[in-house]
Amino acid sequence: MPPCLGPVPDLIIATRIDLLRTEQNLSMRDLAKKSGISKSQLSDIILGNKIPNVYTLYLICTALGISLSDFFDFEDTVIKLQAKKQS
């Protein structure tokens, strides 16, 4: 993570999960089922209404087939967020 970001903004976590989910062509229902969490909980996380705890994030990452350390490689997510802001 770039040092200028400081603490991880909630929006980046939410955006990262949604980006990885859509890259794998998974619906929210599919990801919720694969990760073992409810669709409403996943929806709240993706919308930025709730921040997942480490265990929930681990379940989501496992369902996406990535490690927690790979999840926190935010460079591509930050670039996409900056592009959205400029649009």
Contact map, one row per residue, 1 for C-alpha under 8 A:
111010000000000000000000000000000000000000000000000000000000000000000001111000000000000
111111000000000000000000000000000000000000000000000000000000000000000000001000000000000
111111000000000000000000000000000000000000000000000000000000000000000000000000000000000
011111000000000000000000000000000000000000000000000000000000000000000000000000000000000
111111111000000000000000000000000000000000000000000000000000000000000000000000000000000
011111110000000000000000000000000000000000000000000000000000000000000000000000000000000
000011111000000000000000000000000000000000000000000000000000000000000000000000000000000
000011111101100000000000000000000000000000000000000000000000000000000000000000000000000
000010111111100000000000000000000000000000000000000000000000000000000000000000000000000
000000011111110000000000000000000000000000000001001000000000000000000000000000000000000
000000001111111000000000000000000000000000000001000000000000000000000000000000000000000
000000011111111100000000000000000000000000000000000000000000000000000000010011000000000
000000011111111110000000000000000000000000000100001000000000000000000000000000000000000
000000000111111111000000000000000000000000001111000000000000000000000000000000000000000
000000000011111111100000000000000000000000000100000000000000000000000000000010000000000
000000000001111111110000000000000000000000000000000000000000000000000010010010000000000
000000000000111111111000000000000000000000000100000000000000000000000000000000000000000
000000000000011111111100000000000000000000000100000000000000000000000000000000000000000
000000000000001111111110000000000000000000000000000000000000000000000000000010000000000
000000000000000111111111000000000000000000000000000000000000000100000000000000000000000
000000000000000011111111111100100000000000000000000000000000000100000000000000000000000
000000000000000001111111111000000000000000000000000000000000000000000000000000000000000
000000000000000000111111110000000000000000000000000000000000000000000000000000000000000
000000000000000000011111110000000000000000000000000000000000000100000000000000000000000
000000000000000000001111111000000000000000000000000000000000000000000000000000000000000
000000000000000000001111111111100000000000000000000000000000000000000000000000000000000
000000000000000000001100111111100000000000000000000000000000000000000000000000000000000
000000000000000000001000011111110000001001100000000000000000000000000000000000000000000
000000000000000000000000011111111000001000000000000000000000000000000000000000000000000
000000000000000000000000011111111100000000000000000000000000000000000000000000000000000
000000000000000000001000011111111110000000000000000000000001001100000000000000000000000
000000000000000000000000000111111111111001000000000000000001000000000000000000000000000
000000000000000000000000000011111111111000000000000000000000000000000000000000000000000
000000000000000000000000000001111111000000000000000000000000001000000000000000000000000
000000000000000000000000000000111111100000000000000000000011011000000000000000000000000
000000000000000000000000000000011111110000000000000000000010000000000000000000000000000
000000000000000000000000000000011011111011000000000000010000000000000000000000000000000
000000000000000000000000000000011001111111000000000000000000000000000000000000000000000
000000000000000000000000000110011000111111100000000000000000000000000000000000000000000
000000000000000000000000000000000000011111110000000000000000000000000000000000000000000
000000000000000000000000000000000000111111111000000000000000000000000000000000000000000
000000000000000000000000000100010000111111111100000000000000000000000000000000000000000
000000000000000000000000000100000000001111111110000000000000000000000000000000000000000
000000000000000000000000000000000000000111111111110000000000000000000000000000000000000
000000000000010000000000000000000000000011111111111100000000000000000000000000000000000
000000000000111011000000000000000000000001111111100000000000000000000000000000000000000
000000000000010000000000000000000000000000111111110000000000000000000000000000000000000
000000000110010000000000000000000000000000011111111000000000000000000000000000000000000
000000000000000000000000000000000000000000011111111000000000000000000000000000000000000
000000000000000000000000000000000000000000011011111100000000000000000000000000000000000
000000000100100000000000000000000000000000001001111110000000000000000000000000000000000
000000000000000000000000000000000000000000001000011111111000000000000000000000000000000
000000000000000000000000000000000000000000000000001111111000000000000000000000000000000
000000000000000000000000000000000000000000000000000111111100000000000000000000000000000
000000000000000000000000000000000000000000000000000111111110000000000000000000000000000
000000000000000000000000000000000000100000000000000111111111000000000000000000000000000
000000000000000000000000000000000000000000000000000111111111100000010000000000000000000
000000000000000000000000000000000000000000000000000001111111110000110000000000000000000
000000000000000000000000000000000011000000000000000000111111111000000000000000000000000
000000000000000000000000000000110010000000000000000000011111111100000000000000000000000
000000000000000000000000000000000000000000000000000000001111111111110010000000000000000
000000000000000000000000000000000010000000000000000000000111111111100000000000000000000
000000000000000000000000000000100110000000000000000000000011111111000000000000000000000
000000000000000000011001000000100000000000000000000000000001111111000000000000000000000
000000000000000000000000000000000000000000000000000000000000111111100000000000000000000
000000000000000000000000000000000000000000000000000000000000111111110110000000000000000
000000000000000000000000000000000000000000000000000000000100110011111110000000000000000
000000000000000000000000000000000000000000000000000000001100100001111111000000000000000
000000000000000000000000000000000000000000000000000000000000000000111111100000000000000
000000000000000000000000000000000000000000000000000000000000000001111111100000000000000
000000000000000100000000000000000000000000000000000000000000100001111111110000000000000
100000000000000000000000000000000000000000000000000000000000000000011111110000000000000
100000000000000000000000000000000000000000000000000000000000000000001111111100000000000
100000000001000100000000000000000000000000000000000000000000000000000011111111000000000
110000000000000000000000000000000000000000000000000000000000000000000000111111100000000
000000000000000000000000000000000000000000000000000000000000000000000000111111110000000
000000000001001100100000000000000000000000000000000000000000000000000000011111111000000
000000000001000000000000000000000000000000000000000000000000000000000000011111111100000
000000000000000000000000000000000000000000000000000000000000000000000000001111111110000
000000000000000000000000000000000000000000000000000000000000000000000000000111111111000
000000000000000000000000000000000000000000000000000000000000000000000000000011111111100
000000000000000000000000000000000000000000000000000000000000000000000000000001111111110
000000000000000000000000000000000000000000000000000000000000000000000000000000111111111
000000000000000000000000000000000000000000000000000000000000000000000000000000011111111
000000000000000000000000000000000000000000000000000000000000000000000000000000001111111
000000000000000000000000000000000000000000000000000000000000000000000000000000000111111
000000000000000000000000000000000000000000000000000000000000000000000000000000000011111
